[in-house]
């Protein structure tokens, strides 16, 4: 890769293991490459310079393994389809029940019937960007969409950056309790970081593109108490 101000972050030594029932938090300054780590973990980063292992098996770049139903993913700037909240939670998956959707919405403080969702699941999003919702509401709706699909690992990329502190605190307490699994989270929320089993600091080094490191997911071995 090239050098200069437009060079992508080069991440070296970013290694962690995420046992079942654990919370791994990725922290670092803006532009350090936290989202790059997430994309590499999910097989979405071109030419990742690292390895991802799942229960000891190499799955680097295996998009089938690194997606639903094994992994749930919510990102900071989500995309939505033009339609209702129901449409956006289902995304065509008719196995998701209304109870599943209401449980997920309640967990992220998007309660049907409130000013945020006056028509509940039938609330219409005015565009694919859901521009009538605030940034925090869009992030919480992305979290709810992920929670509608139980997974072994949940990967969340900065979905609380526009959510006020008390609300974020309650959301994290609820989802970590009620959606068990290994959580890998990019966040600056102090309450979440206090609950994390592992905090991985990502620092920016420019000069070449890619990710060097290793992520290991162990859905059999639970974290130590």
Secondary structure by P-SEA (a helix, b strand, c coil): cccccccccccccbbbbbcccbbbbbbbcccccaaaaaaaaacccccccbbbbcccccccccccccccccbbbbccccccccccaaaaaacccccccaaaaaaaaaaaccccccccccccccccccccccccccaaaaaaaaaaaaacccccbbbbccccccccaaaaaaaaaaaaaccccbbbbbcccaaaaaaccbbbbbbbbcccccccbbbbbbccccccc
